[in-house]
Amino acid sequence: MRPLIIISLVFTSSMMAPAAMRMWRNLEGDRSFQAEYLSSDGARVTLKRRDGRIITLSIRKLHDQDQAWVRSNVAPKDLSADAPPPKGAAFDQLEFGDSRNTVEKKLKASALVTSAGDGIFLGRTGLNGIYKTKATIGGLHCFLFFDWHKSGGLREVTLQTQPVSKGQYVTSLRGNWSELIDLLNKLHGRPVQAAEFPSASELQDGAILGSHLWYTEEGHSVILGTGQEGAGFNVVVRITSERIRPVPIGAPSGNSGGNDSDSPLPKPSDFQP
């Protein structure tokens, strides 16, 4: 299983375009949806739906013209190797800005994670998917994925469960999702944004739909959501140095012309053929 590209863990700091709703198209150009652009690291794009939900997906899933638009709104200095990496606590003992060697040493010494051994991620290069939580959360282990700054420092950590079928979406994932909410509430207090457990029909292949957003004491963002990759579904927690701006779930979207700066975007199922 390749890590959800958004998915899941994402970013460096990016230049924000003027907050406004705009139309986005899929790669083939035969479906479209409205969303507010939040950020991009050059490989992934984070958008906000009209109902306040946050979604992240690979830039490659967007139409060529939308890809060009995103790249024109990412400050080159933010993607350069000499840009300062983010700082602060990430996950467990990991710190934003840690080198790969430092991350690996901390993971090996961690009391919270263990090697995934000969599991489904055997043969993966690098550290992605090689470590999982020692304890199960809602009956499931969470596997760790990492995203790196151009300078080589850690910029994001993602925890995600192994994929399950659509038929197991609620029975297998809801318990994990609920327990993660409890754990994250203990760590970071009440979320600044919260929604119900998304239905499988709301999800879109290759993207993660966020339901909850927390801020850490250092101002970083923690996003909980569920994602789809092909026929597989899982729960994902993104811990990013980026500060995501919340919008109340179900908040009025204002006029559809995109002048409401906090209008989120519609469901993936709202793609129009």
Summary of the structure (lengths in Angstrom):
residues: 273
radius of gyration: 17.6
end to end distance: 28.8
largest distance: 52.7
contacts: 926
relative contact order: 0.22
helix: 20%
strand: 31%
